[in-house]
C-alpha cells in the first residue's frame, strides 16, 4: 500500500470560490432588497419625519437582534447535536463494556474454565 501525501492544493476547486462569491452576492442583494422594501413602506406611511426616523431605527435594531438570535439558535443546535452524538457514542461504549463484564462474570462464575 502506497503512502501518498495529498496536498491541500490538489483538492482545491476554483468553483468553491465562485460559489462562495455568489452566495455572498445573493446575501448582499437580499439585505439590500429588505432595506429598499423598508424605505418604500416607510415612505408610504402617513407619519411625521421624526416618526419615520424612529421606525427606521427600530427596524434596524430588531433586525440586528433577530440576526443575533438566529446565530445563537444555530450555535445551540450545533452544540445539542454534538452532545447527542457524544451521548450515543458513550451509550454504545457502555453497552459494549457491560456485555464484556457479564461475559467475564460468567467465566468467573464457572470457575475460570473457559479462560
N, C-alpha and C positions, 0 to 999 in steps of 0.2 A: 504494500500500500504506500503510495507516494504522499509525502508531507508537502503540500503546496501552500505557499504563502499567498494569500489573496489580499491585495492592496485595496484600500477604500476607493482609489481612483478607478479600479477595474469594475466596481459596482456602480459607478456614477452614471446616472441617466439624465441628460440635459432636459428631458421632458418634465422631470420633477421640478426643476427651477421654473419652467414655463407654467406648470400647473400652480405652483406657489404664487407666482406673479399674477396669474389670472384670478386666483382666489382672493388675493389682496385687493385687486381692482374691483372685483364684484362687491367685496365688503365695503370699500370706499363709496361705490355707487349706491349701495343700499343706504348707507348713512347719509349721503347727500340727498337722496330721494326723500328720506324721512324728514330731513331739515326743510326741504322745499315744501313738502306737504304741510308741515307745521306753519311755515310762513304764509302759505295760501289760506290755511284755516284761520289763523290769527288775523290775517288781513281782511277776511270777510266777517270777522267778529265785530259786532257793534259795541265797541268799548273805547275808553279813553286810551291815549298813548301810554300812560302810566300802567294801566291795567294790562295792556298788551305786553309791555316790557316785563311786568310781573309774571304773567303766564309763561312767557318765553323762558324766564329764569327757572320757574317751577318745573316746566317740561324738561329742561336740561338737567336739573337736579334729580328728577325722578328717573330719567333715562340712565343717568350715571349710577344711581342707586340700584336700578334693575340690572345693569351690566355687572356690577359688583356681586349682586346676589346670584346671578347666573354662574359667575365664575366660582363662587363659594359652593354652589349646588353641584357643579361638575366635580369640584375637588372632593366634596363629601361622598359623592357616588363612587369616585375612583378609590377613595380610602375604604369605603364599605366593601367594594368588590375585592380589594386586596385582602382585607381581613376575612372575608368569607372564604376566599381561596386558601388562605393560610389555615383557617379552621378546618376546612375539608381535608387538607393535607395532614393536619395533626390528627384528625379523627381516623384517617386511613392508617397512619403510623400507629396510633393507639390500638386499633383493631388487629394489626399485624402482630404487635408485641403481646397483646392479650392472648392471641392464638398460640404464640410461641411459649408463653408462660404456662398455658393449660397443657400444651404438649409435654413440656418439661415436667410439670407436676404429675402428669400421668406416668411418665417414665419413672419418676421418683417413687410414686405410689406402688409401682410394680417391682420396686427393689433395684432399679437401675439395670435391669436385664437387657434392655434394648440399646444400651449405650455403646 
